């Protein structure tokens, strides 16, 4: 089977990261001949090991990578059986015209953003006719229940995670990773960490640089370096590949994550997490935050669930004093939250994964 994935990089690395994970898994595990059309191939350089955007139409890790533009020269020798439009990015007009004229049209699927909101179950899979062309695309929603499209998860992910943790655990300080959007709550939280028990905060290169510099009074350490203030050691983790980031998550006691891709990977890490939802106007992201907490905290005792909610809300509202005040209870609950994270990861991981669900969905519409 041939399949085209289309992606436009809106900001940061999230859209490209999800599109690449999907394309790579379809090629590696399902034998699909995948082409990833992306408008900014250079975005993949830092997250995909060995990728060179100068090699036009190079096949990398089983995926053919093409530059996406709106011009009529988005050429294909023949249409694929399936077309995946990541996050409503839009298909080139010439490509749409060719699809409309084809005797056997590809299955056209719009891969939506992840949400835990209940309403996505009622719209997952619904058709959407094109307003001008004789084409229909279908909405495909990732999610946490059997009535949704599932989550991206490679077949060997848990085995690799568990093997990485199989060695003896040595003594070390409490270790967390910090991957967040700009957040005014961060300085107050850093103050709380520096005044508490010994802690190591591992920050991917380029994340929270301005806030860290302002708090430290100097630039943050270079990749691989570290600095200490009070009881807090800050280490700059080199910006690595997606596999490197997975290993970082597996090695930490608590992971601060943002957006969608790192949010899902932190859940597969089976460790406590603190999610920074993508900020939206009118605090619309807080609705998505609560929808996730309703599902995720359902298996927790009331006091642990309240602790989690208090910190998540303070962090996502950018309320520094509230985040600092909520931190001691969150840290004290780590053993409970760790057991819960392991159960959650196993339960959601028992559901069919997104790549397999998407293929089945598309085949049923050919």
C-alpha positions as CSV (number, residue, x, y, z in Angstrom):
1,X,0.0,0.0,0.0
2,X,1.1,3.6,-0.7
3,X,0.2,6.4,1.6
4,X,1.0,10.2,1.6
5,X,1.2,12.2,4.8
6,X,1.0,16.0,4.5
7,X,2.3,18.3,7.2
8,X,2.9,22.0,7.7
9,X,5.0,23.2,10.6
10,X,2.9,25.8,12.4
11,X,5.4,26.5,15.3
12,X,7.8,24.6,17.5
13,X,8.3,20.9,16.6
14,X,5.1,19.2,17.6
15,X,3.3,18.9,14.2
16,X,6.4,17.6,12.5
17,X,7.1,15.3,15.3
18,X,3.7,13.6,15.2
19,X,3.7,13.4,11.4
20,X,7.2,11.8,11.4
21,X,6.3,9.3,14.1
22,X,3.3,8.2,12.2
23,X,5.1,8.0,8.9
24,X,8.0,6.0,10.4
25,X,5.7,3.6,12.2
26,X,3.6,2.9,9.1
27,X,6.7,2.1,7.1
28,X,8.5,0.1,9.7
29,X,5.6,-2.0,11.2
30,X,3.0,-2.2,8.4
31,X,5.1,-2.3,5.3
32,X,3.4,0.8,3.9
33,X,5.2,2.8,1.2
34,X,5.0,6.3,2.8
35,X,5.8,9.7,1.5
36,X,5.9,12.6,4.0
37,X,5.2,15.9,2.4
38,X,6.5,18.6,4.7
39,X,6.9,22.4,4.1
40,X,9.9,22.7,6.4
41,X,12.0,19.5,6.1
42,X,14.8,21.1,8.0
43,X,12.6,20.8,11.1
44,X,13.3,17.1,11.1
45,X,17.1,17.5,11.3
46,X,17.2,17.9,15.0
47,X,14.7,15.1,15.9
48,X,15.5,12.5,13.2
49,X,18.9,10.9,13.5
50,X,21.0,11.1,10.3
51,X,18.4,13.1,8.2
52,X,19.8,15.4,5.6
53,X,17.3,17.7,3.9
54,X,19.7,18.4,1.1
55,X,19.1,14.9,-0.2
56,X,16.0,15.6,-2.3
57,X,13.3,13.0,-2.0
58,X,15.6,10.8,0.1
59,X,14.2,7.8,1.7
60,X,15.0,7.9,5.4
61,X,14.1,5.1,7.8
62,X,11.8,3.7,5.2
63,X,10.0,7.1,4.6
64,X,10.3,9.2,1.4
65,X,10.5,12.9,2.3
66,X,9.4,15.6,-0.1
67,X,9.1,19.3,0.3
68,X,5.5,20.5,0.4
69,X,4.5,23.7,-1.4
70,X,1.2,25.1,-2.8
71,X,2.5,25.3,-6.4
72,X,1.3,23.0,-9.1
73,X,4.6,21.2,-9.1
74,X,3.7,19.0,-6.1
75,X,4.0,16.1,-8.4
76,X,3.3,12.5,-7.9
77,X,3.8,9.6,-10.4
78,X,0.5,8.0,-9.2
79,X,-1.9,8.7,-6.4
80,X,-1.6,6.7,-3.2
81,X,-4.3,4.6,-1.8
82,X,-4.6,6.8,1.3
83,X,-3.9,10.5,2.0
84,X,-3.4,11.7,5.6
85,X,-3.7,15.5,6.1
86,X,-2.1,16.2,9.5
87,X,-4.0,18.7,11.6
88,X,-6.0,20.3,8.7
89,X,-2.8,21.6,7.1
90,X,-4.5,21.7,3.6
91,X,-3.6,19.9,0.4
92,X,-2.1,21.6,-2.6
93,X,-4.8,22.6,-5.1
94,X,-3.2,20.7,-8.0
95,X,-3.1,17.5,-5.8
96,X,-6.8,18.0,-4.8
97,X,-7.7,18.3,-8.5
98,X,-5.9,15.2,-9.4
99,X,-7.6,13.3,-6.5
100,X,-11.0,14.6,-7.7
101,X,-10.4,13.4,-11.3
102,X,-9.1,10.0,-10.3
103,X,-11.4,7.0,-11.2
104,X,-10.5,5.4,-7.8
105,X,-10.1,8.2,-5.3
106,X,-7.7,7.8,-2.3
107,X,-9.2,7.5,1.2
108,X,-8.7,11.1,2.5
109,X,-8.2,11.3,6.3
110,X,-7.7,14.5,8.4
111,X,-5.7,13.6,11.4
112,X,-6.9,15.9,14.2
113,X,-5.3,17.2,17.4
114,X,-5.4,15.0,20.5
115,X,-8.1,15.8,23.1
116,X,-9.7,13.8,26.0
117,X,-13.0,15.7,25.6
118,X,-16.0,13.4,25.4
119,X,-17.4,15.0,22.3
120,X,-14.6,13.7,20.0
121,X,-16.1,10.2,20.3
122,X,-19.2,11.4,18.5
123,X,-17.4,13.0,15.6
124,X,-14.5,10.6,15.2
125,X,-14.7,9.1,11.7
126,X,-17.4,11.5,10.4
127,X,-17.3,12.5,6.7
128,X,-16.8,16.1,5.5
129,X,-17.6,16.7,1.8
130,X,-15.4,19.2,0.0
131,X,-17.3,22.4,-0.8
132,X,-16.4,22.5,-4.5
133,X,-14.9,19.1,-5.5
134,X,-16.4,15.6,-5.6
135,X,-14.2,14.6,-2.6
136,X,-14.9,13.6,1.0
137,X,-12.4,13.6,3.8
138,X,-13.0,11.9,7.2
139,X,-12.1,13.2,10.6
140,X,-9.8,11.0,12.6
141,X,-9.4,11.9,16.2
142,X,-6.6,10.5,18.5
143,X,-7.9,9.7,21.9
144,X,-7.8,7.7,25.1
145,X,-10.8,5.4,24.5
146,X,-11.8,2.5,22.1
147,X,-14.2,4.9,20.5
148,X,-11.4,7.2,19.2
149,X,-8.4,6.7,17.0
150,X,-6.0,5.8,19.8
151,X,-2.4,7.1,20.4
152,X,0.8,6.6,18.5
153,X,2.7,3.8,20.1
154,X,5.4,1.6,18.5
155,X,5.1,-2.2,19.0
156,X,8.4,-2.5,20.9
157,X,8.1,0.8,22.9
158,X,7.4,-0.8,26.2
159,X,10.0,-3.5,25.8
160,X,12.6,-0.8,25.0
161,X,11.5,1.3,28.0
162,X,11.6,-1.6,30.4
163,X,15.0,-2.8,29.1
164,X,16.4,0.7,29.6
165,X,15.3,0.6,33.2
166,X,16.5,-3.0,33.9
167,X,19.8,-2.1,35.4
168,X,20.4,-1.4,39.1
169,X,19.2,1.9,40.4
170,X,22.0,4.0,42.0
171,X,21.5,6.8,44.5
172,X,20.7,10.1,43.0
173,X,18.6,13.2,43.7
174,X,15.0,13.6,42.6
175,X,15.2,14.2,38.9
176,X,12.7,15.9,36.6
177,X,12.7,17.0,33.0
178,X,11.3,20.4,32.1
179,X,9.9,20.9,28.6
180,X,7.4,23.8,28.6
181,X,6.1,26.8,26.8
182,X,7.0,30.3,28.2
183,X,5.3,30.3,31.6
184,X,5.3,33.2,34.1
185,X,4.9,30.6,36.9
186,X,8.4,29.1,36.3
187,X,10.5,31.6,38.4
188,X,8.4,30.9,41.6
189,X,8.7,27.2,41.0
190,X,12.5,27.4,40.5
191,X,12.6,29.3,43.8
192,X,10.7,26.5,45.5
193,X,12.9,23.8,44.0
194,X,16.1,25.6,45.0
195,X,14.9,25.9,48.6
196,X,13.7,22.2,49.0
197,X,15.4,18.8,48.9
198,X,18.2,18.2,46.5
199,X,16.9,18.1,43.0
200,X,18.2,17.8,39.4
201,X,16.2,19.6,36.7
202,X,17.1,18.5,33.1
203,X,16.1,21.1,30.5
204,X,16.3,20.3,26.8
205,X,18.5,22.8,24.9
206,X,16.6,25.9,23.9
207,X,13.7,25.5,26.3
208,X,12.8,28.3,28.8
209,X,16.2,30.0,27.9
210,X,15.1,33.5,28.7
211,X,13.4,32.5,32.0
212,X,16.4,30.5,33.1
213,X,18.8,33.3,32.3
214,X,16.7,35.8,34.2
215,X,16.4,33.5,37.2
216,X,20.1,32.5,37.2
217,X,21.4,36.0,36.4
218,X,23.5,34.6,33.6
219,X,22.9,32.4,30.5
220,X,21.9,28.8,31.2
221,X,24.7,26.2,30.9
222,X,25.6,25.0,27.5
223,X,24.4,21.6,26.3
224,X,25.8,18.9,28.6
225,X,26.7,21.5,31.3
226,X,25.1,22.2,34.6
227,X,24.9,24.8,37.3
228,X,23.6,24.8,40.9
229,X,21.7,27.3,42.9
230,X,20.6,26.4,46.4
231,X,19.5,22.8,46.4
232,X,18.6,22.8,42.7
233,X,21.0,21.7,39.9
234,X,20.0,22.7,36.4
235,X,21.4,20.6,33.5
236,X,21.0,21.5,29.9
237,X,20.2,18.3,27.9
238,X,21.4,18.5,24.3
239,X,18.5,18.7,21.8
240,X,18.4,15.1,20.6
241,X,16.3,12.9,18.4
242,X,12.9,11.6,19.3
243,X,14.5,8.4,20.6
244,X,16.9,10.4,22.8
245,X,13.9,12.3,24.3
246,X,12.2,9.0,25.1
247,X,15.3,7.9,27.0
248,X,15.3,11.3,28.9
249,X,11.7,10.7,29.9
250,X,12.4,7.2,31.1
251,X,15.3,8.3,33.2
252,X,13.4,11.0,35.2
253,X,11.1,10.8,38.2
254,X,8.8,13.5,37.0
255,X,8.4,14.9,33.5
256,X,7.1,18.4,32.6
257,X,5.8,18.2,29.1
258,X,4.0,20.4,26.6
259,X,1.7,20.2,23.6
260,X,0.8,16.8,22.2
261,X,3.8,14.7,21.2
262,X,5.9,15.0,24.4
263,X,2.6,14.7,26.4
264,X,1.9,11.3,24.9
265,X,5.5,10.1,25.2
266,X,5.5,11.0,28.9
267,X,2.4,8.8,29.4
268,X,4.2,5.9,27.8
269,X,7.2,6.6,30.1
270,X,4.9,5.5,33.0
271,X,6.2,8.2,35.3
272,X,4.3,11.1,36.9
273,X,3.9,14.1,34.6
274,X,2.9,17.7,34.6
275,X,1.3,18.8,31.3
276,X,1.5,22.3,29.9
277,X,-1.3,22.4,27.4
278,X,-0.8,24.6,24.3
279,X,-2.1,28.1,25.4
280,X,-5.2,29.2,23.6
281,X,-7.2,32.5,23.7
282,X,-10.0,32.6,26.2
283,X,-8.3,29.9,28.2
284,X,-9.8,27.3,25.9
285,X,-6.8,25.0,26.7
286,X,-8.1,24.7,30.3
287,X,-11.1,22.9,29.0
288,X,-8.8,20.3,27.4
289,X,-6.8,20.2,30.5
290,X,-9.8,19.4,32.7
291,X,-11.0,16.8,30.2
292,X,-7.7,14.9,30.5
293,X,-7.7,15.2,34.3
294,X,-11.2,13.8,34.4
295,X,-9.9,10.7,32.7
296,X,-6.4,10.5,34.1
297,X,-7.3,11.2,37.8
298,X,-10.3,9.0,37.9
299,X,-8.3,6.1,39.3
300,X,-6.7,8.2,42.0
301,X,-7.7,8.6,45.6
302,X,-9.5,12.0,46.2
303,X,-6.6,13.7,48.0
304,X,-4.1,12.6,45.3
305,X,-6.5,13.7,42.5
306,X,-7.0,17.1,44.2
307,X,-3.2,17.5,44.5
308,X,-2.7,16.8,40.8
309,X,-5.5,19.2,39.8
310,X,-4.3,22.0,42.0
311,X,-0.8,21.9,40.5
312,X,-1.9,21.4,36.9
313,X,-4.2,24.4,37.1
314,X,-1.7,26.7,38.8
315,X,1.0,25.7,36.2
316,X,-1.4,26.1,33.2
317,X,-2.7,29.5,34.5
318,X,0.9,30.8,34.9
319,X,0.2,31.4,38.6
320,X,3.6,31.3,40.2
321,X,2.6,31.6,43.9
322,X,-0.1,29.0,43.5
323,X,2.3,26.6,41.7
324,X,4.9,27.0,44.4
325,X,2.3,26.5,47.1
326,X,1.0,23.3,45.3
327,X,4.5,21.8,44.8
328,X,5.2,20.3,48.2
329,X,2.0,18.2,48.1
330,X,2.7,17.1,44.5
331,X,6.2,16.0,45.5
332,X,5.0,14.2,48.6
333,X,2.5,12.3,46.4
334,X,5.2,11.0,44.0
335,X,5.1,7.4,45.1
336,X,1.3,7.3,44.6
337,X,1.4,9.1,41.3
338,X,4.2,6.8,40.1
339,X,2.1,3.7,40.8
340,X,-0.9,5.4,39.0
341,X,1.2,6.4,36.0
342,X,2.3,2.8,35.5
343,X,-1.3,1.5,35.7
344,X,-2.5,4.2,33.3
345,X,0.3,3.5,30.8
346,X,-0.5,-0.2,30.8
347,X,-4.3,0.4,30.5
348,X,-4.1,2.9,27.7
349,X,-1.3,0.9,26.1
350,X,-3.6,-2.2,25.9
351,X,-5.8,-0.4,23.4
352,X,-5.1,-0.6,19.6
353,X,-2.6,2.1,18.5
354,X,-3.3,5.0,16.2
355,X,-1.2,3.8,13.2
356,X,-3.0,0.5,13.1
357,X,-6.4,2.1,13.6
358,X,-5.8,4.6,10.9
359,X,-4.8,2.0,8.4
360,X,-7.9,-0.1,9.2
361,X,-10.1,3.0,8.9
362,X,-8.7,4.0,5.5
363,X,-8.9,0.5,4.1
364,X,-12.6,0.3,5.0
365,X,-13.2,3.4,2.8
366,X,-11.3,2.3,-0.3
